[in-house]
Amino acid sequence: MTMQRRTFLSVSAAGAAGLGLSLLGAGQALAADGPLDTAPTTPFAVGVRRYDWTRGSRPCTTYVYYPATGTPGGNPVTNAPVAGGVFPVYNFTHGFQSSPQSSLFIIRALAAAGFVVPAPHFNHNFTDVRNGNTSKDVSQILSQTLALNTSGPLAGHIDTGIGVGVSGHSLGGMITHGLLTAWPDSRIVSANPQSCEDMGDPAASVSAKVLFVHGDRDSTTQYSSARQAYTEMTWPKAFLTFVGGSHTSFWSDNRFPTTVVDWARWTMYGDTAARDRLPADAAGPNTRWEAQLGDSPGGPAIYTLVAQHSGKAADVNAASTAVGARLIQWTPNSRPNQQFEFVDAGDGHVRVKARHSGLFLQPTGTATGADVVQQADTGATGQRWRVVDHGGDVISLVNRESGLAMDVGEYSTADGARISQYTYNGNPNQRFTWRRA
């Protein structure tokens, strides 16, 4: 469905200029030489080379950062020898009046993890971002970077078959989202728009796993616009919210680059361990992690929900089809009253529909301890749940209206124990393994 677009970006030079940032530390283990068939297990030193590319008359000066020989840590070394291995390409585009050098906290983290990172230095023009010229510039830069595999010091070190990744902050985030929507690049398989504005409807020609990062108190690029963009994307997708965060406040928070690197390693190297680390690496004070990964809830399928602490399944009591029937746990039996459809409700939430009755799960109120029951479809806020992905096919469900989590009461392992809502703590009695029925 096409949604009406609104202009959210309101920025001054002072408000969007890059901040002084400390570089992330890296371990001291040396990376092994030789082709890399899997994600590297130890960090690399980082090298950088400058290329004065153009697209027609448009300058596309780009600093290409890459895994280098030497001891990890420290600043990127100009023209350093390339490390042994073959590495995917993951672009980064900076924001208004910033530069690659002001964005090293994220660029270096990606390069040290085993990515070739082309980082253009643009003198951003708002019109060119909105009319697609700068997104097209990035597509050209990606082509030029891939061509470095055929000659020069990076020859033979770039994976040209896997596709490419793109990321960027602020205007760079808008350019990144533009490459998934209005000015699509079908080579993109992974993307990370940061503090972005919605640039259009997702393009059918792009099949990418997309991670959004945004502060929910951003007054420059509105959080609501990024949420709209996230809602419209098909999964696999994720959204890392820095609660109370501004346009740039999360730059100094290590959860930001760590989560981005996890995403890049999973989506480009197939590193499932990095995927499974995502919820923990994003967790902590003032963050909210939402994800629909792989065949996660939100996909077109029926699931069972098995409580992690007890091994028993969420079950509508006595297979009742009546409004108000309670949700309990029971020994798994594959019957329809233990099967649920996850219906996308938008804005990062789902509704949970009991297969046997066609009714939706909803607490009886907003208080701690309120039973979860099945109710007729009313569209009520209480029928919306946020999926917290813990990795390894384990999730928690947090009610939108109450902010409380679905919880097996008193940690009971008994058949018939009530499933109610309780303050979210991520304990095993609030964690459910979802499985296709």
N, C-alpha and C positions, 0 to 999 in steps of 0.2 A: 504494500500500500504506500502510495506517495503521500508524504506529509508536508504541510506547509513549512517552508524554511523561514527562519528569522535571523537577523544579523545580531550577533551577540558581542562581537569583538569590539572593545573600546579600550585603547591602549595608548599610553604616552611613552616617549622614548625613555624617560627616567623609570617608569613603572615596569618596563619589560627588559631593561638592560640586564646582561648577565651579572650574577653575583660572584664574588670571590669564593672559590670552593677548594677545600682540601682534597688531594688525590686519595683514592682508596688504596689501602695497603694490599699487598699480594704475598702469598707464601713464598718461601725460598727454594722450594723443590724445582729442579730443572725439568723442562718438558723433554720427552724422548724424541729422537729423530725418527724419520720414516713416515710413510703414508698413514693417515688417521682414518680408520674405518669406523671408529666410534668416537664419541665425545672425548676430548682430552681429559685426563684425570688430574693434571697438575697445571698451574698457570705458566704463561709465557712472559718473557720480556716483550716490550712493544716497540716497534719501529714505525716511522712515518715518512712518506714521500709526497711531495707536492706535484700536482699535475695542472697545467694551465689549459684546461679543455674549454671548448666553446660549443654552443648549439646555434648554428648560424652566426648571427652577430652578437648573441648573448654570451657573456662570460660565464663559465662554469668552473672556476678555480676550485680544486678539490684537494684536500689532504687525505691521503689513503693511509690509514693505520692498519697494522698487521702484526701477527705473531712473529717475534724476532728471536734470534739466538741471544744467549746471555742470561744473566741472572734476573728473575722476575722482580718487579718493584721499581720505583723511581720513575722519572719522566720518560716519555717516548724519545727514542734516539733517532735522529734524522738519518735516513738512508742506511739504517742498520741491516745486516744480512737477514734474510728471511729464515725462519725456523723450518726444520724439516716437517713436511706434512702437506695436506691438501685441505683448504679451509673454505667454508661457505662465506658468502657476501652478506653483510648486514649493514645497511646504510643508516647514518644518523644526520638529520637536518636540524640546525640550531634555530632559535627563535629570533625575534626582532632585536636588532642592534647587538646581537651576540656574535659568537664565532665558534668554530670547532675547539679552539684553544680554551675557551671559557666553559666548554662542555666535556672536558676530559674525564670528569668523574664517572660518566656513563660510557664514553667512547673507549677509554682505556680498559674498563671492566670487560667490555665485549671483546676487544682485541686480545686481552690477556687470556680470555676463556677459549680462544681458538677461532676468531672471526676476522675476516678482512672487512674493515669498516671505512667505506668512502664517506667523507664528511665535507660537503661543499661549504664554501664561505660565500654567502649571498649578501648583497646589499638589498635587503628585502623591500619589495614594493607591494603594497597591499592590493593594488589592482591586479598585479600579475599573479598573486596567490589566488585571488578570487576568480580570475579568468582561466586558470589552469596552466599558465605559462611556466610557473615555477615547478609544478608537479611534472610537467613535460621535461623540464631541465633535469630533474632527478632521474627520470627514466633514461635520459641520454647518459647521465653520469653512471648509472648502473651498467649500461651497455659498454661504456668506455672501461669501467672497472673489470668486467668480465673479459674484455679483449686483452687486458694485461696478462692473461694466462698464456698468450701465444708468443710473447717476446718480452725481453727486459727482465729485471731482477725478480719479478713475481711469477714469471713463466713456470707453469707446471704446478703452481701452489694454490690455484683457485679452483674450487669446485664449480664448474659451469653447468652441471646437469641437474642439480637439486632444486633450482629456483633461487630466489633471493628474499632477503628480509629488509624491511624498511621501518624506520622509527624517526621520531622527532618531537620537539617540544614547542608549544605555543604555535606561532606561524608554521614552524616545522612540523608540528602535530597536524595542523590543517593540511599542509602539503602531503603528509603521509596519508591522512584519511582521504584526500582527493585522489590518490593513486588506487584506492579501493572502491571508489564511487564514480565521480564525474569524469575522471581522466584515468581510466583503469590501466594497469600494467599486469598482464596475465601471468608474468613470471613470479609475482609475489606469492609466497607461501606462508609468510609470517609477518606480522606487523605489530607495532607498538606506538599508537598515537598518545602523546602525553599533553595534558592541558589543552586539548584540541576543541575545535568547533565542528559541528556536523556540516559536512560539505556536500551531502547528497545521498541518494539511495544506493545501497550496495550494488555493485556491478555483477552481472551473472558470469562475466568472463574471469573473475578473480575468485580463487578458492584459497583463502588464507585463514590461519588461526590468528585471532586478534586479541591483544591485551591492551586495555585502556588504563591509564593512570591519571588521576585528577584529584585535586583538593576540593572538598565540597563547599568551601567558602571563597572560591576563586572569583574575584571581581573583574578579571580581565577577559577570560574565556569562560563563559558560564557553565557550571557543572551540569545544569539541566540540558544543555545542548549536547554535551558528551554522552549523557544518559540516553538521549534520543538516538544518537548514533549507535550506542551499544545495543539498545533494544532492537534496532532494525537489522543488526548483523545476525547471521546464522551461526550456530555453534560449529566448531569449538571456539569459545570466546571466554574472556574473563575481564573483570573490572576490579582494580585496586583503588579504593577510596581512602584518601588521607582525611580523616574526619577533623574538621576545623582547619584544614590546610588551605593555604593560599595558592597563588599561581606558581610560586617557586619554593615554598617552604619545605617541601619534601626532598629537595635536592641534597640536603645535608643529612638525610635519613638513609642509612645503609640498606634498609629494606627495599628501597626503590631500585638501585642498580642490581641488588641480589636477585630480586624477583624478575627483572627484565632479562638478566642473564639466564636464569632458570628457564624462562619462556623461550628464549632463543635456542638454548641447548636442546629442549624438548622438540621444538618445531622444526629445527634445521638438522640436528644430529639424531633425532629419534631417541633422546636420552629420557627414558621413562622415569628414572630415579629423580631427575631434575623436575619433571612434571609432578611427581609425588611429593617433592619438597615444597612446592609452591604455597600451599596453605600455611605451613609452619613458617616459611621464610617471609611471608607477608603479614604474619600475625603480630600482635602486640598492642600497646596502647595507641588509641586513636587511628586504627586502620580497620577497614572492612573489606574482606575478600569475597568475591562472588565469582563463580565459574560454572560453565557448562562445557565440559571437556569430553571429547570422544563421543561415546554413546551415553552421555550423562543425562540425568533427568531434564526434561525439556525436549528430548527427542521423541519421535513418533513411536512409542513403545509402551508396554505394560510392565510394571515392576513390582517386585516384592521388597519389603523393607524389614531387614532382620536386625534386631537390636544387638549391638556389639557385645554388651556385657553378658547377655543371657543366651544368645543364639536363637531367640524366639521371634516370631514374625508379628508385625503389626497386623491386627485382625479386627474387623468389625464384629462386635460381639454377637454370637449366635447366628451369624450370617443374616442379621436383620436388614430389611429394606426400609425400615421406618425412620422418619426424620427424628433425630435426637439419639439414635443408637450410639453407644460408646465405642471408642477405640481402645482395644486391650492388646496384650501380647499373648501369643499362643504358639504351641509347637507347629512348625511349618508343615503345611499339608497340601499346598498348591491349589487350594480352592479359590474361587473368585473373590470371596470376602477378604482374602489376603493379597489381592492384586489391585494395583493403583496406576492410574494414568496421570502423568505430569503434564498439565496444560499450561502453556506459556501465557502469563498474565501481563507481560510487559514490565518495563521499569525494573528488570532484574528479578522478578518474582514469578512463582508458579502457583497454580491451584492443583490440589491433589484430589483426584476423583476416584471414588470406590467403584471398581469394575462391576460388582454384582448388583449395585443399587443405582448407580448413576448420580449419587449424591457426593457433596464435597466436604472435605475435612475442615473443621472450624472449632476453635475453643468456645466454651459456653460463656466466656466473658474475657476481661482483660486481666483478671487477678491471677497471681501466682497460685498454682494448684488447680486452676479451672480445667475440667475434663475436655479432651478433644472428642468431638462427636461428628456425625455426618449430618449435613443440612442440605436443603434444596439450594439450587444455584440462584444466588441473589446478587452476585457481584460484590458482596460486602468486602471491606478491607480485611476483615478477620478470616476470609477464605484465601488470603494470599500469604505465601510462604517464601522466604529467602533460602536458597540452597547454599549451605556452607560446605564446600568441597574439601575434605581432609586428605584426598588422594587415596589410591588403592581401592576405589569404588566405595568409599565410606563418606557419608554426608551427615550433616545435621540440618534441621528445618527450623527456622526462626520465623515466628508469626509477625506479619507486617504491622498489625494493629497494636499488639501488646508488646512486641519486642522480646517475647519470651520463647524459649525453645521447646520443641516436642521432647518429652522426657518420660521414661518409664518410672513410675512413682516409687520412691524409697529404694531404688536400686534393686527392686524385686526381680528374682529369676523364676517366679512361679507362673504357671499358666493362669490367665485371667487377670493379671496385674494391670491396673489402670494406666493408660497413657494420657498424660495431662501436659500442662505447660509449666515451665519453671525458668528461673533466671539462667541465661545461657552461660555454661561453663566449659563446654566441650568434653565433659566426662563421658565414659563409655555408654552410660545409660541415656545419653543424648545423641549417640552416634548410631547410624543405621547403615548396614551394607545394602546397597540397592542392586538388585539382580533382575535381569529380564525374566519375565514369567514364561 
